[in-house]
Amino acid sequence: MPYVIGGIIGAILGAVLAWVLSGIYRKNVYEAKVGSAEERSREILQKAEQDAETKKREALLEAKEEAMRKQAEADKEIRERRNELTRSEKSLANKEESLERKLNALEKRENSLANRENDLEKRRQKVDECVSQAQKELERISGLTSEQAKEYLLKSVEDEVKLDTAKLIKELDVKAKEEANRRARDYVVTAIQKCAADHVAEATVSVVQLPNDEMKGRIIGREGRNIRTLETMTGVELIIDDTPEAVILSGFDPIRREVARIALEKLILDGRIHPARIEEMVEKAQREVEATIKEEGESALIEVGVHGIHPELVKLLGRMRFRTSYGQNALKHSIEVAHLSGLLAAELGLDVRIAKRAGLLHDIGKAVDHEMEGSHVQLGVELCRKYKESAIVINAVESHHGDVEPTSLIACIVQAADTISAARPGARRETLEAYTKRLKQLEEIADSYKGVEKSFAIQAGREVRVMVVPDQVSDADMVLMARNIAKQIESELEYPGNIKINVIRESRAVEYAK
């Protein structure tokens, strides 16, 4: 038992001893590790301090090098600027010296000029004295003053200039006429000879013949109901006066007037005149007129030989049958222009079909110009564009009165054909008042010129004969006077065709033998 206890105690003591010894060992190991770590940390710190010191020295060296480099650059720039300033100073100094030399030269030149001016002034005075003496001597010899001599010289020069101008104008006129006649004689004369058309004088009234005067009362009706119905349905005024066996229809629109004429004639033949019958007859007359309009348009196309025109344009052409311009029937005028255009185009070797088409449609705007705003030229252009006519036809319509420049020979041909048709004697008429007024204006324009003894407007205003005083108007003045009168007439008057200005100067010596 004691051995067992002793063994246990020994074991316990051995364990305690072993634990103590292990603790001492661990402590020694820990202290050794701590010492090693501290030594390593000291080494790291020393190395970091050395590296930092090294980098600090390197940074200082780099900064010093950068500063030295910038200092060198600044010194170089300063040297360059100093050199530039030195050069500028030298240049300025040279310029100042040059300016001083130029100023000195200018002063010398001014002095020289002043001396020359003094010399010239003295010489001018001597020349003036010599001229004055010579002028006095010339006046004494010629017996004329200086003013009289100037007037004589100017008069001589003016006469020479007038004579030269008159000769030049006459030569140019002769050359222009010869050239125009040479080019146009065959074309225009041939076209006019091949074409002729009758023109019916249209008016704003139509006359319906009655079988007897009793029919007037039936047309008026009870309390005027028949005449009011007819006027309301047609838009035409009925004039029933003392004219025997006749009723006058008055209206600006020729188509309405034609409807009223046909309706009234049908009513007279039928004998039954009352409001219901009037309405019926007016509707029939309207249908007949519309059919007539279409037939007239188609007949115009067939007569001219043009095809492919839009049906609406054909109707508008038919409406022109009832439209007049200065007494000239618009449709007949268009047909005549189409024929003339075709003939002229054939003579010039151009497209005859296009020329006829443009000539036929050139006044198409007159079919609607009383219903729509705008001139017949503008309306015609709009209609041609609306119904897809070619650009050549549109330009011919637009330029036939000179509103725009023609862009093709076809347009020029249509313009010439329109003028020929309108200016042909008998094609148009004008009122007596306008005719006499135009003749009076022609004579007044001619009489307003100095040296005109008397003037006469003859040949229905197509020629003006001007008699001048021979002592006041020379041969050269005649040419200028005729030209000036023509220009004034062109600017102040409106007239168809051309007006010939014929200035006559003649000298007569009369003596009687006794």
ROMIRO-814314 format. One record per residue (C-alpha): x, y, z. Coordinates in Angstrom, 2 decimals. Layout:
N
<r east="X" north="Y" up="Z"/>
...
END
This chain:
514
<r east="0.00" north="0.00" up="0.00"/>
<r east="2.71" north="2.44" up="0.92"/>
<r east="4.33" north="1.47" up="-2.40"/>
<r east="1.18" north="2.30" up="-4.24"/>
<r east="0.74" north="5.63" up="-2.63"/>
<r east="4.35" north="6.43" up="-3.14"/>
<r east="3.99" north="5.52" up="-6.79"/>
<r east="0.96" north="7.74" up="-7.11"/>
<r east="2.71" north="10.56" up="-5.35"/>
<r east="5.72" north="10.03" up="-7.54"/>
<r east="3.57" north="10.05" up="-10.61"/>
<r east="1.86" north="13.21" up="-9.50"/>
<r east="5.18" north="14.83" up="-8.74"/>
<r east="6.51" north="13.68" up="-12.08"/>
<r east="3.49" north="15.19" up="-13.86"/>
<r east="3.82" north="18.45" up="-11.97"/>
<r east="7.49" north="18.53" up="-12.74"/>
<r east="6.84" north="17.82" up="-16.38"/>
<r east="4.21" north="20.63" up="-16.55"/>
<r east="6.58" north="23.05" up="-14.89"/>
<r east="9.36" north="22.11" up="-17.21"/>
<r east="7.10" north="22.46" up="-20.27"/>
<r east="5.98" north="25.89" up="-19.08"/>
<r east="9.53" north="26.97" up="-18.68"/>
<r east="10.25" north="25.70" up="-22.17"/>
<r east="7.30" north="27.49" up="-23.71"/>
<r east="8.31" north="30.71" up="-22.01"/>
<r east="11.80" north="30.47" up="-23.30"/>
<r east="10.50" north="29.75" up="-26.82"/>
<r east="8.09" north="32.73" up="-26.66"/>
<r east="10.77" north="35.05" up="-25.41"/>
<r east="13.05" north="33.88" up="-28.15"/>
<r east="10.32" north="34.57" up="-30.79"/>
<r east="9.56" north="37.97" up="-29.31"/>
<r east="13.18" north="38.90" up="-29.38"/>
<r east="13.48" north="37.79" up="-32.98"/>
<r east="10.39" north="39.81" up="-33.99"/>
<r east="11.66" north="42.93" up="-32.32"/>
<r east="14.98" north="42.51" up="-34.01"/>
<r east="13.24" north="42.10" up="-37.40"/>
<r east="11.07" north="45.14" up="-36.78"/>
<r east="14.12" north="47.15" up="-35.95"/>
<r east="15.78" north="45.95" up="-39.11"/>
<r east="12.66" north="46.86" up="-41.16"/>
<r east="12.52" north="50.31" up="-39.58"/>
<r east="16.17" north="50.91" up="-40.24"/>
<r east="15.75" north="49.79" up="-43.86"/>
<r east="12.66" north="52.01" up="-44.30"/>
<r east="14.53" north="54.96" up="-42.86"/>
<r east="17.42" north="54.30" up="-45.21"/>
<r east="15.06" north="54.00" up="-48.22"/>
<r east="13.25" north="57.18" up="-47.26"/>
<r east="16.52" north="59.01" up="-46.91"/>
<r east="17.63" north="57.72" up="-50.28"/>
<r east="14.36" north="58.78" up="-51.99"/>
<r east="14.54" north="62.16" up="-50.29"/>
<r east="18.01" north="62.72" up="-51.66"/>
<r east="16.93" north="61.57" up="-55.11"/>
<r east="13.86" north="63.92" up="-55.05"/>
<r east="16.03" north="66.82" up="-53.98"/>
<r east="18.43" north="66.07" up="-56.81"/>
<r east="15.60" north="65.91" up="-59.35"/>
<r east="14.09" north="69.17" up="-58.08"/>
<r east="17.46" north="70.86" up="-58.29"/>
<r east="17.94" north="69.54" up="-61.84"/>
<r east="14.42" north="70.74" up="-62.88"/>
<r east="15.02" north="74.15" up="-61.36"/>
<r east="18.37" north="74.42" up="-63.13"/>
<r east="16.73" north="73.39" up="-66.46"/>
<r east="13.93" north="75.98" up="-66.11"/>
<r east="16.45" north="78.59" up="-65.13"/>
<r east="18.42" north="77.79" up="-68.26"/>
<r east="15.30" north="78.03" up="-70.45"/>
<r east="14.32" north="81.34" up="-68.85"/>
<r east="17.84" north="82.70" up="-69.40"/>
<r east="17.69" north="81.58" up="-73.05"/>
<r east="14.29" north="83.24" up="-73.61"/>
<r east="15.51" north="86.43" up="-71.95"/>
<r east="18.57" north="86.45" up="-74.22"/>
<r east="16.37" north="85.95" up="-77.32"/>
<r east="14.02" north="88.76" up="-76.30"/>
<r east="16.95" north="91.03" up="-75.64"/>
<r east="18.32" north="90.21" up="-79.09"/>
<r east="14.90" north="90.86" up="-80.65"/>
<r east="14.56" north="94.16" up="-78.83"/>
<r east="18.05" north="95.07" up="-80.00"/>
<r east="17.10" north="94.30" up="-83.59"/>
<r east="13.81" north="96.26" up="-83.26"/>
<r east="15.68" north="99.24" up="-81.84"/>
<r east="18.12" north="99.11" up="-84.74"/>
<r east="15.24" north="98.86" up="-87.24"/>
<r east="13.41" north="101.78" up="-85.64"/>
<r east="16.58" north="103.78" up="-85.67"/>
<r east="17.04" north="103.04" up="-89.38"/>
<r east="13.41" north="103.98" up="-90.09"/>
<r east="13.77" north="107.23" up="-88.17"/>
<r east="16.83" north="108.04" up="-90.19"/>
<r east="14.96" north="107.19" up="-93.41"/>
<r east="12.00" north="109.33" up="-92.38"/>
<r east="14.24" north="112.19" up="-91.57"/>
<r east="15.87" north="111.90" up="-94.97"/>
<r east="12.43" north="111.77" up="-96.66"/>
<r east="11.22" north="114.78" up="-94.66"/>
<r east="14.26" north="116.69" up="-95.74"/>
<r east="13.66" north="115.67" up="-99.34"/>
<r east="9.98" north="116.69" up="-99.08"/>
<r east="10.90" north="120.04" up="-97.63"/>
<r east="13.29" north="120.60" up="-100.49"/>
<r east="10.60" north="119.52" up="-102.99"/>
<r east="8.00" north="121.80" up="-101.39"/>
<r east="10.39" north="124.68" up="-101.63"/>
<r east="11.03" north="123.82" up="-105.26"/>
<r east="7.28" north="123.52" up="-105.98"/>
<r east="6.59" north="126.80" up="-104.28"/>
<r east="9.20" north="128.42" up="-106.46"/>
<r east="7.69" north="126.81" up="-109.55"/>
<r east="4.20" north="127.94" up="-108.55"/>
<r east="5.44" north="131.45" up="-108.24"/>
<r east="7.01" north="131.17" up="-111.69"/>
<r east="3.83" north="129.65" up="-113.13"/>
<r east="1.67" north="132.35" up="-111.58"/>
<r east="3.84" north="134.98" up="-113.17"/>
<r east="3.70" north="133.19" up="-116.51"/>
<r east="-0.09" north="132.72" up="-116.17"/>
<r east="-0.53" north="136.39" up="-115.63"/>
<r east="1.56" north="137.07" up="-118.73"/>
<r east="-0.49" north="134.50" up="-120.72"/>
<r east="-3.78" north="136.03" up="-119.51"/>
<r east="-2.57" north="139.41" up="-120.59"/>
<r east="-1.57" north="138.03" up="-123.98"/>
<r east="-4.92" north="136.19" up="-124.37"/>
<r east="-6.81" north="139.33" up="-123.37"/>
<r east="-4.89" north="141.37" up="-125.88"/>
<r east="-5.38" north="138.70" up="-128.58"/>
<r east="-9.11" north="138.49" up="-127.79"/>
<r east="-9.46" north="142.24" up="-128.04"/>
<r east="-7.58" north="142.14" up="-131.31"/>
<r east="-9.79" north="139.32" up="-132.64"/>
<r east="-12.94" north="141.15" up="-131.58"/>
<r east="-11.65" north="144.24" up="-133.31"/>
<r east="-10.83" north="142.35" up="-136.51"/>
<r east="-13.99" north="140.13" up="-136.63"/>
<r east="-16.41" north="142.69" up="-135.31"/>
<r east="-17.91" north="140.07" up="-132.89"/>
<r east="-17.82" north="139.90" up="-129.12"/>
<r east="-16.68" north="136.73" up="-127.33"/>
<r east="-20.26" north="135.81" up="-126.43"/>
<r east="-21.37" north="136.23" up="-130.03"/>
<r east="-18.45" north="134.10" up="-131.20"/>
<r east="-19.38" north="131.37" up="-128.68"/>
<r east="-22.98" north="131.38" up="-129.85"/>
<r east="-21.87" north="131.17" up="-133.47"/>
<r east="-19.50" north="128.28" up="-132.71"/>
<r east="-22.09" north="126.37" up="-130.67"/>
<r east="-24.66" north="126.89" up="-133.40"/>
<r east="-22.25" north="125.53" up="-135.99"/>
<r east="-21.38" north="122.50" up="-133.87"/>
<r east="-25.08" north="121.89" up="-133.08"/>
<r east="-26.00" north="121.97" up="-136.77"/>
<r east="-23.18" north="119.56" up="-137.60"/>
<r east="-24.23" north="117.17" up="-134.80"/>
<r east="-27.87" north="117.31" up="-135.86"/>
<r east="-26.94" north="116.62" up="-139.45"/>
<r east="-24.69" north="113.69" up="-138.47"/>
<r east="-27.34" north="112.32" up="-136.12"/>
<r east="-30.06" north="112.60" up="-138.73"/>
<r east="-27.86" north="110.89" up="-141.31"/>
<r east="-27.02" north="108.08" up="-138.87"/>
<r east="-30.66" north="107.57" up="-137.89"/>
<r east="-31.72" north="107.56" up="-141.52"/>
<r east="-29.01" north="105.06" up="-142.46"/>
<r east="-29.92" north="102.79" up="-139.54"/>
<r east="-33.62" north="103.00" up="-140.36"/>
<r east="-32.95" north="102.15" up="-144.00"/>
<r east="-30.73" north="99.19" up="-143.04"/>
<r east="-33.25" north="97.92" up="-140.47"/>
<r east="-36.14" north="98.21" up="-142.93"/>
<r east="-34.18" north="96.49" up="-145.67"/>
<r east="-33.19" north="93.64" up="-143.34"/>
<r east="-36.72" north="93.30" up="-141.96"/>
<r east="-38.26" north="93.37" up="-145.41"/>
<r east="-35.77" north="90.83" up="-146.70"/>
<r east="-36.52" north="88.39" up="-143.87"/>
<r east="-40.25" north="88.96" up="-143.35"/>
<r east="-41.63" north="89.78" up="-146.80"/>
<r east="-42.01" north="86.21" up="-148.00"/>
<r east="-43.24" north="84.89" up="-144.64"/>
<r east="-45.83" north="87.50" up="-143.72"/>
<r east="-47.15" north="88.27" up="-147.19"/>
<r east="-47.51" north="84.58" up="-148.03"/>
<r east="-49.35" north="83.94" up="-144.75"/>
<r east="-51.71" north="86.88" up="-145.24"/>
<r east="-52.46" north="85.94" up="-148.83"/>
<r east="-53.34" north="82.37" up="-147.82"/>
<r east="-55.64" north="83.35" up="-144.97"/>
<r east="-58.87" north="85.30" up="-145.01"/>
<r east="-61.73" north="85.30" up="-142.51"/>
<r east="-65.06" north="87.05" up="-142.24"/>
<r east="-65.84" north="88.95" up="-139.07"/>
<r east="-69.33" north="89.65" up="-137.85"/>
<r east="-69.85" north="92.82" up="-135.93"/>
<r east="-71.28" north="91.82" up="-132.57"/>
<r east="-73.16" north="94.25" up="-130.31"/>
<r east="-74.64" north="94.19" up="-126.85"/>
<r east="-78.21" north="94.05" up="-128.16"/>
<r east="-80.21" north="91.57" up="-130.20"/>
<r east="-83.41" north="92.32" up="-132.11"/>
<r east="-86.29" north="89.84" up="-132.28"/>
<r east="-88.82" north="90.46" up="-135.04"/>
<r east="-92.54" north="90.19" up="-134.13"/>
<r east="-95.39" north="89.20" up="-136.44"/>
<r east="-97.40" north="92.19" up="-135.22"/>
<r east="-97.41" north="94.82" up="-132.48"/>
<r east="-100.14" north="92.97" up="-130.56"/>
<r east="-97.52" north="90.41" up="-129.61"/>
<r east="-95.79" north="93.05" up="-127.44"/>
<r east="-98.72" north="93.05" up="-125.03"/>
<r east="-98.69" north="89.26" up="-124.80"/>
<r east="-94.94" north="89.32" up="-124.11"/>
<r east="-95.45" north="91.84" up="-121.31"/>
<r east="-98.33" north="89.82" up="-119.85"/>
<r east="-100.80" north="90.70" up="-117.12"/>
<r east="-99.16" north="93.25" up="-114.80"/>
<r east="-95.83" north="92.50" up="-116.52"/>
<r east="-95.47" north="88.94" up="-115.17"/>
<r east="-94.36" north="87.44" up="-118.48"/>
<r east="-91.60" north="89.96" up="-119.14"/>
<r east="-90.40" north="89.76" up="-115.52"/>
<r east="-90.24" north="85.96" up="-115.71"/>
<r east="-88.30" north="86.07" up="-118.97"/>
<r east="-85.86" north="88.67" up="-117.63"/>
<r east="-85.38" north="86.73" up="-114.38"/>
<r east="-84.78" north="83.40" up="-116.12"/>
<r east="-82.34" north="84.76" up="-118.73"/>
<r east="-80.70" north="87.72" up="-116.96"/>
<r east="-81.37" north="89.87" up="-120.02"/>
<r east="-83.37" north="93.09" up="-120.21"/>
<r east="-86.23" north="93.33" up="-122.72"/>
<r east="-86.74" north="96.74" up="-124.27"/>
<r east="-90.25" north="97.09" up="-125.68"/>
<r east="-90.64" north="100.58" up="-127.15"/>
<r east="-92.21" north="102.23" up="-130.19"/>
<r east="-90.04" north="100.27" up="-132.62"/>
<r east="-92.57" north="98.62" up="-134.94"/>
<r east="-92.78" north="94.83" up="-134.80"/>
<r east="-89.53" north="94.40" up="-132.88"/>
<r east="-88.31" north="93.69" up="-129.35"/>
<r east="-84.77" north="94.57" up="-128.30"/>
<r east="-82.82" north="92.25" up="-125.97"/>
<r east="-80.09" north="94.06" up="-124.05"/>
<r east="-77.37" north="92.31" up="-122.04"/>
<r east="-73.63" north="92.29" up="-121.57"/>
<r east="-73.35" north="88.49" up="-121.63"/>
<r east="-73.83" north="87.39" up="-125.28"/>
<r east="-74.60" north="83.79" up="-124.29"/>
<r east="-77.49" north="84.82" up="-122.05"/>
<r east="-78.67" north="87.17" up="-124.78"/>
<r east="-78.63" north="84.29" up="-127.29"/>
<r east="-80.62" north="82.09" up="-124.86"/>
<r east="-83.19" north="84.86" up="-124.44"/>
<r east="-83.43" north="85.37" up="-128.23"/>
<r east="-84.00" north="81.69" up="-128.96"/>
<r east="-86.52" north="81.32" up="-126.11"/>
<r east="-88.46" north="84.42" up="-127.20"/>
<r east="-88.59" north="83.28" up="-130.83"/>
<r east="-89.89" north="79.86" up="-129.75"/>
<r east="-92.53" north="81.50" up="-127.54"/>
<r east="-93.66" north="83.71" up="-130.43"/>
<r east="-93.96" north="80.73" up="-132.76"/>
<r east="-95.76" north="78.66" up="-130.13"/>
<r east="-98.14" north="81.47" up="-129.20"/>
<r east="-98.58" north="80.26" up="-125.62"/>
<r east="-96.84" north="82.84" up="-123.47"/>
<r east="-97.15" north="82.41" up="-119.71"/>
<r east="-94.57" north="81.94" up="-116.86"/>
<r east="-94.57" north="78.10" up="-116.92"/>
<r east="-94.17" north="78.03" up="-120.70"/>
<r east="-91.45" north="80.67" up="-120.51"/>
<r east="-89.45" north="78.54" up="-118.04"/>
<r east="-89.79" north="75.53" up="-120.31"/>
<r east="-88.68" north="77.42" up="-123.40"/>
<r east="-85.73" north="79.01" up="-121.59"/>
<r east="-84.50" north="75.56" up="-120.50"/>
<r east="-84.77" north="74.29" up="-124.09"/>
<r east="-82.95" north="77.35" up="-125.38"/>
<r east="-80.16" north="76.80" up="-122.84"/>
<r east="-79.72" north="73.23" up="-124.02"/>
<r east="-79.64" north="74.38" up="-127.65"/>
<r east="-77.04" north="77.05" up="-126.87"/>
<r east="-74.88" north="74.53" up="-124.98"/>
<r east="-75.08" north="72.16" up="-127.95"/>
<r east="-74.22" north="75.05" up="-130.27"/>
<r east="-71.24" north="75.97" up="-128.10"/>
<r east="-69.92" north="72.40" up="-128.26"/>
<r east="-70.48" north="72.26" up="-132.03"/>
<r east="-68.72" north="75.58" up="-132.56"/>
<r east="-65.70" north="74.41" up="-130.56"/>
<r east="-65.51" north="71.13" up="-132.44"/>
<r east="-65.94" north="72.92" up="-135.78"/>
<r east="-63.07" north="75.26" up="-134.88"/>
<r east="-60.83" north="72.25" up="-134.14"/>
<r east="-61.78" north="70.62" up="-137.44"/>
<r east="-61.28" north="73.86" up="-139.40"/>
<r east="-57.84" north="74.46" up="-137.91"/>
<r east="-56.84" north="70.78" up="-137.92"/>
<r east="-55.96" north="70.48" up="-134.23"/>
<r east="-56.74" north="67.36" up="-132.21"/>
<r east="-56.36" north="66.11" up="-128.65"/>
<r east="-57.59" north="69.24" up="-126.86"/>
<r east="-59.37" north="68.67" up="-123.53"/>
<r east="-63.21" north="68.67" up="-123.87"/>
<r east="-63.53" north="71.55" up="-121.40"/>
<r east="-61.22" north="73.67" up="-123.54"/>
<r east="-63.34" north="72.75" up="-126.56"/>
<r east="-66.43" north="74.08" up="-124.75"/>
<r east="-64.59" north="77.27" up="-123.84"/>
<r east="-63.60" north="77.71" up="-127.49"/>
<r east="-67.27" north="77.40" up="-128.42"/>
<r east="-68.19" north="80.08" up="-125.84"/>
<r east="-65.81" north="82.45" up="-127.62"/>
<r east="-68.23" north="82.35" up="-130.57"/>
<r east="-70.37" north="84.74" up="-128.54"/>
<r east="-67.44" north="86.91" up="-127.35"/>
<r east="-66.18" north="89.99" up="-129.20"/>
<r east="-63.13" north="92.23" up="-128.81"/>
<r east="-63.21" north="95.67" up="-130.43"/>
<r east="-66.00" north="94.30" up="-132.63"/>
<r east="-63.90" north="91.31" up="-133.73"/>
<r east="-65.39" north="87.90" up="-133.00"/>
<r east="-63.08" north="86.16" up="-130.53"/>
<r east="-63.47" north="82.66" up="-132.00"/>
<r east="-63.03" north="83.84" up="-135.58"/>
<r east="-60.00" north="85.82" up="-134.47"/>
<r east="-58.49" north="82.75" up="-132.75"/>
<r east="-59.09" north="80.61" up="-135.86"/>
<r east="-57.45" north="83.25" up="-138.02"/>
<r east="-54.46" north="83.49" up="-135.66"/>
<r east="-54.17" north="79.68" up="-135.72"/>
<r east="-54.09" north="79.65" up="-139.53"/>
<r east="-51.57" north="82.49" up="-139.67"/>
<r east="-49.39" north="80.81" up="-137.03"/>
<r east="-49.43" north="77.55" up="-138.96"/>
<r east="-48.50" north="79.26" up="-142.21"/>
<r east="-45.68" north="81.24" up="-140.61"/>
<r east="-44.40" north="78.11" up="-138.85"/>
<r east="-44.42" north="76.23" up="-142.17"/>
<r east="-42.44" north="79.02" up="-143.83"/>
<r east="-39.87" north="78.90" up="-140.99"/>
<r east="-39.70" north="75.11" up="-140.86"/>
<r east="-41.20" north="74.80" up="-137.34"/>
<r east="-43.86" north="72.46" up="-135.90"/>
<r east="-47.09" north="73.53" up="-137.64"/>
<r east="-49.38" north="71.58" up="-135.28"/>
<r east="-47.96" north="73.19" up="-132.14"/>
<r east="-48.11" north="76.63" up="-133.78"/>
<r east="-51.79" north="76.15" up="-134.73"/>
<r east="-52.61" north="74.82" up="-131.25"/>
<r east="-50.96" north="77.81" up="-129.57"/>
<r east="-52.65" north="80.26" up="-131.96"/>
<r east="-56.08" north="78.71" up="-131.37"/>
<r east="-55.73" north="78.80" up="-127.57"/>
<r east="-53.94" north="82.15" up="-127.21"/>
<r east="-57.15" north="84.03" up="-126.24"/>
<r east="-58.91" north="81.17" up="-124.41"/>
<r east="-59.03" north="83.29" up="-121.26"/>
<r east="-61.59" north="85.60" up="-122.94"/>
<r east="-64.19" north="82.83" up="-122.58"/>
<r east="-64.24" north="83.32" up="-118.78"/>
<r east="-62.74" north="86.78" up="-118.17"/>
<r east="-66.20" north="88.26" up="-117.48"/>
<r east="-66.85" north="85.61" up="-114.81"/>
<r east="-63.46" north="85.38" up="-113.07"/>
<r east="-60.96" north="87.94" up="-111.79"/>
<r east="-57.80" north="88.55" up="-113.75"/>
<r east="-56.80" north="89.43" up="-117.29"/>
<r east="-57.57" north="87.08" up="-120.16"/>
<r east="-53.83" north="86.31" up="-120.39"/>
<r east="-53.61" north="85.16" up="-116.76"/>
<r east="-56.85" north="83.19" up="-117.01"/>
<r east="-55.71" north="81.58" up="-120.27"/>
<r east="-52.42" north="80.47" up="-118.69"/>
<r east="-54.27" north="78.99" up="-115.71"/>
<r east="-56.68" north="77.10" up="-117.99"/>
<r east="-53.86" north="75.71" up="-120.15"/>
<r east="-51.95" north="74.56" up="-117.08"/>
<r east="-55.11" north="73.04" up="-115.60"/>
<r east="-55.79" north="70.97" up="-118.71"/>
<r east="-52.14" north="69.89" up="-119.18"/>
<r east="-51.13" north="71.86" up="-122.26"/>
<r east="-47.43" north="71.88" up="-123.21"/>
<r east="-44.95" north="74.47" up="-121.93"/>
<r east="-44.59" north="75.95" up="-125.44"/>
<r east="-48.35" north="76.58" up="-125.71"/>
<r east="-48.49" north="78.05" up="-122.18"/>
<r east="-45.61" north="80.43" up="-122.94"/>
<r east="-47.25" north="81.47" up="-126.22"/>
<r east="-50.48" north="82.29" up="-124.36"/>
<r east="-48.58" north="84.12" up="-121.63"/>
<r east="-46.40" north="86.20" up="-123.96"/>
<r east="-48.72" north="87.07" up="-126.85"/>
<r east="-49.29" north="90.57" up="-125.41"/>
<r east="-45.68" north="91.04" up="-124.27"/>
<r east="-46.39" north="90.48" up="-120.56"/>
<r east="-43.47" north="88.03" up="-120.39"/>
<r east="-40.57" north="87.24" up="-122.69"/>
<r east="-41.23" north="84.53" up="-125.31"/>
<r east="-39.06" north="81.46" up="-124.86"/>
<r east="-39.63" north="79.88" up="-128.28"/>
<r east="-40.09" north="80.85" up="-131.91"/>
<r east="-43.65" north="79.49" up="-131.72"/>
<r east="-44.49" north="82.17" up="-129.12"/>
<r east="-43.02" north="84.87" up="-131.38"/>
<r east="-45.06" north="83.56" up="-134.32"/>
<r east="-48.29" north="83.64" up="-132.29"/>
<r east="-47.49" north="87.19" up="-131.19"/>
<r east="-46.97" north="88.28" up="-134.82"/>
<r east="-50.08" north="86.45" up="-136.03"/>
<r east="-52.21" north="88.07" up="-133.31"/>
<r east="-50.96" north="91.51" up="-134.36"/>
<r east="-51.62" north="90.79" up="-138.05"/>
<r east="-55.16" north="89.59" up="-137.38"/>
<r east="-56.01" north="92.57" up="-135.17"/>
<r east="-54.37" north="95.21" up="-137.37"/>
<r east="-55.86" north="94.08" up="-140.67"/>
<r east="-58.13" north="96.84" up="-142.07"/>
<r east="-61.73" north="96.09" up="-141.21"/>
<r east="-60.92" north="93.50" up="-138.57"/>
<r east="-61.82" north="95.74" up="-135.65"/>
<r east="-63.99" north="98.73" up="-135.17"/>
<r east="-64.15" north="101.42" up="-132.55"/>
<r east="-66.77" north="103.94" up="-131.53"/>
<r east="-67.01" north="107.20" up="-133.39"/>
<r east="-66.17" north="109.13" up="-130.24"/>
<r east="-62.98" north="107.14" up="-129.60"/>
<r east="-62.05" north="107.37" up="-133.28"/>
<r east="-62.39" north="111.15" up="-133.47"/>
<r east="-60.62" north="111.55" up="-130.12"/>
<r east="-57.65" north="109.51" up="-131.36"/>
<r east="-57.41" north="111.58" up="-134.56"/>
<r east="-57.51" north="114.79" up="-132.53"/>
<r east="-54.79" north="113.54" up="-130.17"/>
<r east="-52.56" north="112.61" up="-133.09"/>
<r east="-52.85" north="116.09" up="-134.57"/>
<r east="-52.31" north="117.75" up="-131.16"/>
<r east="-49.08" north="115.80" up="-130.61"/>
<r east="-47.76" north="116.80" up="-134.04"/>
<r east="-48.79" north="120.47" up="-133.61"/>
<r east="-46.95" north="120.70" up="-130.26"/>
<r east="-43.53" north="120.68" up="-131.97"/>
<r east="-41.79" north="123.90" up="-132.90"/>
<r east="-41.79" north="124.70" up="-136.62"/>
<r east="-44.94" north="122.70" up="-137.46"/>
<r east="-47.26" north="124.68" up="-139.71"/>
<r east="-50.16" north="122.21" up="-139.73"/>
<r east="-50.81" north="118.48" up="-139.42"/>
<r east="-53.42" north="116.05" up="-140.72"/>
<r east="-54.41" north="112.61" up="-139.42"/>
<r east="-55.46" north="110.63" up="-142.52"/>
<r east="-56.26" north="107.05" up="-143.56"/>
<r east="-58.41" north="106.42" up="-140.49"/>
<r east="-55.62" north="107.53" up="-138.19"/>
<r east="-52.99" north="105.24" up="-139.69"/>
<r east="-50.91" north="108.12" up="-141.09"/>
<r east="-50.04" north="111.60" up="-139.82"/>
<r east="-48.81" north="114.18" up="-142.32"/>
<r east="-46.89" north="117.02" up="-140.74"/>
<r east="-46.22" north="120.21" up="-142.74"/>
<r east="-43.27" north="122.21" up="-141.37"/>
<r east="-41.98" north="125.74" up="-142.02"/>
<r east="-38.84" north="125.42" up="-144.20"/>
<r east="-37.08" north="128.39" up="-142.58"/>
<r east="-37.46" north="126.94" up="-139.07"/>
<r east="-36.91" north="123.20" up="-139.68"/>
<r east="-33.93" north="121.85" up="-141.64"/>
<r east="-33.66" north="118.51" up="-143.43"/>
<r east="-31.78" north="117.08" up="-140.46"/>
<r east="-34.40" north="118.41" up="-138.03"/>
<r east="-37.14" north="116.64" up="-140.05"/>
<r east="-35.69" north="113.21" up="-139.32"/>
<r east="-35.39" north="113.93" up="-135.60"/>
<r east="-38.90" north="115.43" up="-135.49"/>
<r east="-40.48" north="112.38" up="-137.15"/>
<r east="-38.71" north="110.08" up="-134.71"/>
<r east="-39.71" north="112.17" up="-131.66"/>
<r east="-43.37" north="112.35" up="-132.77"/>
<r east="-43.44" north="108.58" up="-133.26"/>
<r east="-41.94" north="107.98" up="-129.79"/>
<r east="-44.46" north="110.33" up="-128.15"/>
<r east="-47.39" north="108.64" up="-129.91"/>
<r east="-46.13" north="105.22" up="-128.77"/>
<r east="-45.90" north="106.35" up="-125.15"/>
<r east="-49.17" north="108.32" up="-124.91"/>
<r east="-51.73" north="106.62" up="-127.18"/>
<r east="-53.23" north="103.16" up="-127.63"/>
<r east="-54.00" north="102.11" up="-131.19"/>
<r east="-54.14" north="98.98" up="-133.35"/>
<r east="-51.44" north="98.35" up="-135.93"/>
<r east="-48.89" north="101.00" up="-136.99"/>
<r east="-49.09" north="104.76" up="-137.54"/>
<r east="-46.93" north="106.33" up="-140.24"/>
<r east="-45.39" north="109.74" up="-139.45"/>
<r east="-44.80" north="111.69" up="-142.67"/>
<r east="-42.97" north="115.03" up="-142.20"/>
<r east="-43.07" north="117.26" up="-145.31"/>
<r east="-40.77" north="120.23" up="-145.90"/>
<r east="-40.99" north="122.11" up="-149.16"/>
<r east="-39.93" north="125.52" up="-150.43"/>
<r east="-41.88" north="127.30" up="-153.14"/>
<r east="-40.99" north="130.38" up="-155.11"/>
<r east="-43.97" north="132.05" up="-156.77"/>
<r east="-43.76" north="134.96" up="-159.21"/>
<r east="-46.19" north="136.39" up="-161.71"/>
<r east="-45.26" north="137.58" up="-165.19"/>
<r east="-47.02" north="140.77" up="-166.11"/>
END
